[in-house]
């Protein structure tokens, strides 16, 4: 158990950085005009294809892994 607790913060840091990178790399359909009230509603609805879909799925997987590692950290820390 102590070895898991020793590596868990590093795993969470790596997963957090990967999650930030994958979210920032995703394209958004809206432009800067959407922030100021322009009509960009139709640009938000499109089908993801190719690399965009792969990046979206990878970000979901990394988010789930990050959540699981946080829950494992809480459970292990509570038992000690």
N, C-alpha and C positions, 0 to 999 in steps of 0.2 A: 504493500500500500504506500509506503513512503517513497518508493521510486516513481509511482504514478504521480504523487503530489509534487515531486521534484520537477517532473517534466511538463506537468499540466499548464503552468503559466506560460511557458515557451510555446506550447502547442496553441494556446488561446491567442497569443500575440501573432503568431504566424497566420492563423485562421482569420483573425481580425484584419490584418493587413491585406490578405488575399480577398476578403469580402469587400473591403473598401475599393480595391483595384478593379474587381469585376463589376461593381456597381458603377464606378466612374467611367468604365469603358463602354457601357451600354449606351446606345444611341437613344435620344429622345426625339419624338416627333414634333414637339412644340418648339417654337423659337422664342426669342426674347420678348416678342410682342405679347405672348401669352401671360407674361408676368404683369403687364400693364393693362390687361383687360381686352386684348384683341381676340377676335374669334378664331381660335385654334382647336375647336372641338373635334373636327373631323380628322385632324392629324394624329390624334391620340389612339385611334382605333385602326390598327393594321395587324396583319399576320406576320409573326416573326418567322424568318427563314434563314437557313444556312448558319453562318457564324453568329448571327444575333440570337438565334434560338439556342445554340450551343452555349453561348456565354450566359444567357438567361438561366438555363438549366444548371450550369456550373455554379452560378451565384446562389441558387436555391440549395444545392447540395452543401456548399460551404456554410451557408447560414444554418442549416440543420446540424451540421457537424459542430459548429460553434456553440449552438444551443445545447447540444448533448454534452459537450465538454464542460460547459458552465454548470449544468445540472449534476454531472459527475463530481465536479469540484465541490459543490454544495453538499452533496450526499456524503462524500468521503470526509470532508471537513467536519460535518456534524457528528460523525461516528467516532472521531478521534477525541 
